[in-house]
């Protein structure tokens, strides 16, 4: 396989999509296009511009503040788009489903999604790996639905994002563009691949048992005590200073985590909002009876973890990489802030001239070899494919 990058910050969304496609090239040989763009654009027009050039599956989503490719961190006040085109020994089937109302069953939608993508692929049997993008609300349930159809196939991907956490995001597969829902690409290839899914945070000795959860993603009690008060005590902070959105920024360097059953993976749970009853809205599903651990990492460590994770990925692949698909949490990116160019330097140190694309998401998806596919937040899901 080979990969090629293109980008544009043209304020005209159709031209931006077309310019990015023309820069990447390979109109006749492209088998799959990953496309990430700005929520400030009319995304339908961006995809129309890309589709003018390519007659192959296109999948992606809006990315938080920018996209990173070998040319640098691509962003713009009036919009941005960056793509990676894949050629060679790969076939892909893509599909997208929309959740039209809160009452719709996300698991059933995931099942529909998987069946559509299998049909779209035109291939026999099951794919070797799948890429998923979802709206940052019910990713775990879309994934359950997909798994009901195809079983546990290695997963990579992340959720759509906007620039202000206001719901101005979308995701897409080909010409289907939705705000709430999910999309998947089933990838058939004989190339080798590897994924590293990590928060790269250190565990602390602060931990407790989740004893009450509301609506899957609100942490009400830890050890039968108000969750926000417990967390604030761990940090030596005043819980009243962690109300509303103040909690989100305060927890980028000290979020929560839950271990998988073998202890190989700590899935990060990002506290998003502090509530008046001292509960906390969390970015992913929680389960009563689970041990939750306070994690830590400095901003320096958030940056250095990018290169360290890529080095682990390179050893795990054990082949010459053709390209990298890198999912980086938007919350981490916000914490890194003006030092984002240090992330670019870290990537280049690890991958050299190999093509890559990095999107910035509000949720990340990956897997461990002996565990289930998993969704988390404030994480890195780095995937490499061999030539």
C-alpha positions in Angstrom: 0.0 0.0 0.0 0.9 3.6 -0.4 -0.6 6.8 0.9 -0.6 10.4 -0.3 -1.6 13.6 1.5 -3.4 16.8 0.4 -4.8 19.8 2.1 -6.4 23.2 1.6 -7.5 26.3 3.6 -9.4 27.8 0.7 -12.5 29.7 2.2 -14.6 28.2 -0.6 -15.5 24.7 0.8 -16.0 23.0 -2.6 -12.7 24.4 -3.9 -11.0 23.4 -0.7 -12.1 19.8 -1.1 -11.0 19.7 -4.7 -7.7 21.4 -4.0 -6.9 18.8 -1.3 -7.8 16.0 -3.6 -5.7 17.4 -6.5 -2.7 17.7 -4.2 -3.0 14.1 -3.0 -3.6 12.9 -6.6 -4.0 9.3 -7.7 -7.5 9.8 -8.9 -7.6 6.5 -10.8 -5.8 4.3 -8.3 -7.2 5.5 -5.0 -9.0 2.8 -3.0 -10.0 4.8 0.2 -9.8 8.4 1.3 -9.7 9.6 4.9 -10.9 13.2 5.0 -10.9 15.5 8.0 -12.3 19.0 7.9 -13.4 22.1 9.7 -16.9 22.5 11.3 -16.8 26.1 10.0 -17.2 24.8 6.4 -20.4 23.6 4.7 -19.1 20.0 5.0 -21.5 18.8 2.2 -19.7 21.1 -0.2 -16.2 19.9 1.0 -17.1 16.3 0.3 -18.6 17.3 -3.0 -15.3 18.8 -4.0 -13.4 15.7 -3.0 -15.9 13.5 -4.8 -15.3 15.5 -8.0 -11.8 14.0 -8.1 -12.2 10.5 -6.5 -14.5 7.7 -7.4 -13.7 5.6 -4.3 -15.0 5.4 -0.7 -14.5 8.6 1.4 -14.9 8.6 5.2 -14.1 11.0 8.0 -15.4 13.7 10.2 -14.9 17.3 11.5 -11.7 17.7 13.5 -11.0 19.9 16.5 -9.2 23.1 15.4 -7.1 21.4 12.7 -5.5 18.3 11.1 -1.8 17.3 11.1 -0.1 15.9 8.0 3.6 15.9 6.8 3.2 19.5 5.7 2.4 20.6 9.3 -0.6 21.5 11.4 -3.3 22.5 8.9 -5.8 25.0 10.3 -7.5 28.2 9.3 -9.9 30.8 10.5 -12.2 30.2 7.5 -11.9 26.5 7.3 -9.4 23.7 6.6 -9.4 20.2 5.1 -6.7 17.5 4.9 -6.9 14.1 3.4 -5.0 10.9 3.0 -5.5 8.8 -0.1 -4.7 5.0 0.1 -3.7 3.0 -2.9 -2.5 -0.6 -3.5 -3.6 -3.9 -1.9 -6.7 -2.7 -0.1 -10.4 -2.8 -0.6 -12.9 -1.0 1.6 -16.6 -0.8 2.1 -18.0 2.2 3.9 -21.4 3.2 5.3 -23.0 5.8 7.5 -26.2 5.7 9.7 -28.1 8.6 11.2 -29.7 8.6 14.6 -32.9 10.6 14.0 -34.3 10.6 17.6 -33.1 9.9 21.1 -35.4 6.9 21.2 -33.6 5.1 18.4 -31.6 2.1 19.5 -27.9 2.8 18.8 -27.1 -1.0 18.9 -29.7 -1.7 16.1 -28.2 1.2 14.1 -24.8 -0.3 14.5 -26.1 -3.6 13.1 -27.6 -1.8 10.1 -24.3 0.0 9.7 -22.2 -3.2 9.6 -24.6 -4.8 7.1 -24.4 -1.8 4.8 -20.6 -1.6 4.9 -20.3 -5.4 4.2 -22.5 -5.0 1.1 -20.7 -1.9 0.0 -17.3 -3.6 0.1 -18.3 -6.2 -2.5 -15.9 -8.6 -0.8 -16.3 -12.1 0.5 -15.8 -12.9 4.2 -15.0 -10.5 7.0 -12.6 -7.5 6.9 -9.2 -7.7 8.6 -9.7 -4.3 10.4 -12.3 -1.6 10.7 -12.3 2.1 11.1 -15.2 3.7 13.0 -16.3 7.3 13.6 -19.2 8.2 15.8 -20.9 11.2 17.3 -19.5 11.6 20.9 -22.5 10.3 22.7 -23.1 6.5 22.2 -20.0 5.2 20.5 -20.0 2.0 22.7 -23.4 1.1 21.5 -22.8 1.6 17.8 -19.7 -0.6 18.3 -21.8 -3.3 20.0 -24.2 -3.4 17.1 -21.3 -3.7 14.6 -19.8 -6.5 16.7 -23.1 -8.4 16.8 -22.8 -8.7 13.0 -19.1 -9.2 12.3 -17.7 -10.2 15.6 -14.6 -8.7 17.2 -12.5 -7.3 14.4 -9.6 -5.0 15.3 -10.7 -1.4 15.6 -9.2 2.1 15.2 -10.8 5.5 14.9 -12.4 8.3 16.8 -15.4 10.6 17.2 -16.2 13.7 15.3 -15.4 17.1 17.0 -16.0 20.8 16.7 -14.0 23.7 18.0 -16.2 24.7 20.9 -17.9 21.5 22.3 -21.2 22.9 21.1 -22.4 20.0 18.9 -21.5 21.7 15.7 -19.8 18.5 14.5 -20.5 15.9 11.8 -19.3 12.7 10.3 -19.6 11.2 6.9 -19.2 8.3 4.5 -19.3 9.2 0.9 -22.2 11.6 0.4 -24.1 10.7 3.7 -23.3 13.4 6.3 -24.9 13.3 9.8 -24.5 15.0 13.1 -25.7 12.1 15.3 -24.8 8.6 14.2 -21.8 6.6 13.1 -19.9 5.5 10.1 -17.6 2.6 9.4 -15.0 1.5 6.9 -14.4 -2.2 6.6 -10.9 -2.7 5.3 -9.8 -5.8 3.4 -6.0 -6.1 3.0 -3.2 -8.6 3.2 -0.9 -5.9 4.5 0.2 -6.1 8.2 -1.1 -3.5 10.6 -0.8 -2.6 14.3 -2.5 -0.3 16.7 -1.4 1.2 20.0 -4.3 2.6 22.1 -3.1 4.4 25.2 -3.7 7.4 27.4 0.0 7.4 28.4 -1.0 8.7 31.8 0.6 7.4 35.1 -1.6 5.8 37.7 -1.8 7.4 41.1 -2.8 5.8 44.4 -6.1 7.7 44.4 -8.8 5.1 43.5 -12.3 4.0 44.5 -15.3 2.0 43.5 -18.0 3.4 41.3 -21.1 3.0 43.4 -23.7 5.1 41.5 -24.0 6.1 37.8 -26.8 7.9 36.0 -27.6 7.6 32.3 -24.4 5.7 31.7 -22.1 8.7 31.6 -22.8 10.6 34.8 -20.6 9.6 37.7 -22.7 10.2 40.8 -20.8 8.4 43.6 -17.4 7.0 44.3 -17.3 4.7 47.4 -20.9 5.9 48.2 -19.7 9.6 48.3 -20.4 12.4 45.9 -18.0 11.8 43.1 -16.9 15.4 42.5 -16.1 15.9 46.2 -14.1 12.7 46.2 -12.1 13.8 43.1 -11.6 17.3 44.5 -10.2 15.8 47.8 -7.8 13.6 45.8 -6.5 16.8 44.1 -6.6 19.0 47.1 -9.1 21.3 45.3 -12.3 23.1 46.2 -15.1 21.2 44.5 -17.0 24.5 44.0 -14.1 25.5 41.7 -14.8 22.5 39.5 -18.4 23.3 38.5 -19.7 23.4 35.0 -17.1 23.4 32.2 -14.3 24.3 34.6 -14.0 20.6 35.4 -13.1 19.7 31.8 -10.0 21.9 31.6 -8.9 21.0 35.2 -8.9 17.3 34.4 -6.9 17.2 31.1 -3.7 16.5 33.1 -5.4 14.5 35.8 -8.4 12.5 34.4 -9.9 9.2 35.6 -9.2 5.7 34.2 -10.6 2.2 34.3 -8.5 -1.0 33.6 -9.5 -3.8 31.3 -9.9 -7.3 32.8 -6.2 -8.2 32.2 -4.7 -4.9 33.2 -3.1 -4.3 29.8 -5.1 -1.1 29.0 -6.4 1.8 31.1 -9.2 3.4 29.2 -9.3 7.1 30.2 -12.6 8.6 31.3 -12.5 12.4 31.0 -14.6 14.4 33.5 -16.5 17.0 31.3 -18.8 18.9 33.6 -19.3 19.4 37.3 -22.9 19.4 38.5 -24.6 21.1 41.4 -25.2 17.7 43.1 -21.5 17.1 42.9 -21.8 14.5 40.2 -19.6 14.6 37.1 -20.5 14.1 33.5 -18.0 11.8 31.9 -17.0 11.4 28.2 -17.6 7.6 28.1 -19.8 4.9 29.6 -19.3 3.9 33.2 -20.2 0.7 35.1 -21.2 0.4 38.8 -18.7 -1.8 40.7 -15.7 -0.8 38.6 -12.6 0.6 40.2 -11.8 4.1 38.9 -8.3 5.5 39.2 -7.0 9.1 39.1 -4.4 9.4 36.4 -1.7 12.1 35.9 0.5 13.5 33.1 2.1 16.9 32.7 1.7 18.9 29.4 5.3 18.0 28.7 4.4 14.3 29.0 1.3 14.7 26.8 3.7 16.0 24.1 6.5 13.5 24.6 4.0 10.6 24.7 3.3 11.1 21.0 6.8 10.1 19.9 7.0 7.4 22.6 3.8 5.8 21.4 4.9 5.9 17.8 8.1 4.1 18.7 6.1 1.4 20.4 3.9 1.2 17.3 6.9 0.8 15.0 8.2 -2.1 17.1 4.7 -3.7 17.2 4.3 -3.5 13.4 7.8 -5.0 12.8 7.5 -4.1 9.1 8.3 -1.1 6.9 5.3 1.2 7.4 3.4 2.5 4.4 1.4 5.1 6.3 0.2 6.0 9.8 -3.4 6.9 10.8 -3.2 8.9 14.1 -6.1 9.7 16.3 -5.2 12.3 19.0 -7.7 13.5 21.5 -8.9 17.1 21.1 -8.8 17.6 24.9 -5.1 16.7 24.9 -4.6 19.1 22.0 -6.4 21.9 24.0 -4.1 21.2 26.9 -1.1 21.4 24.6 -2.4 24.6 23.1 0.2 26.8 21.5 2.8 24.0 21.7 1.1 22.0 19.0 4.2 22.3 16.7 6.1 20.3 19.3 3.7 17.4 18.5 4.5 17.8 14.8 8.2 17.6 15.6 7.7 14.5 17.7 5.8 12.8 14.9 8.5 13.6 12.4 11.2 12.3 14.7 9.4 9.0 14.9 8.1 8.5 11.3 10.5 10.4 9.1 9.1 10.8 5.6 6.4 8.2 5.9 2.9 9.7 5.1 0.6 10.2 8.1 -2.6 12.0 9.0 -3.6 13.0 12.5 -7.1 14.0 13.4 -8.2 15.6 16.7 -11.3 13.9 18.2 -13.7 14.0 21.2 -13.4 10.2 21.7 -10.9 7.6 20.6 -11.2 3.9 19.7 -8.7 1.1 19.7 -7.9 -2.4 21.0 -5.5 -4.6 22.8 -4.6 -8.0 21.3 -6.1 -10.0 24.2 -9.0 -7.6 24.9 -12.1 -6.2 23.4 -12.4 -3.1 21.2 -12.6 -0.1 23.5 -13.7 3.5 23.5 -12.0 6.2 25.6 -11.2 9.8 25.9 -8.1 11.9 26.2 -6.3 9.0 24.4 -4.1 8.2 21.5 -5.1 5.6 18.9 -2.2 5.2 16.6 -2.4 2.7 13.7 0.2 1.8 11.1 -0.1 -0.3 7.9 2.8 -2.0 6.2 3.7 -1.6 2.5 
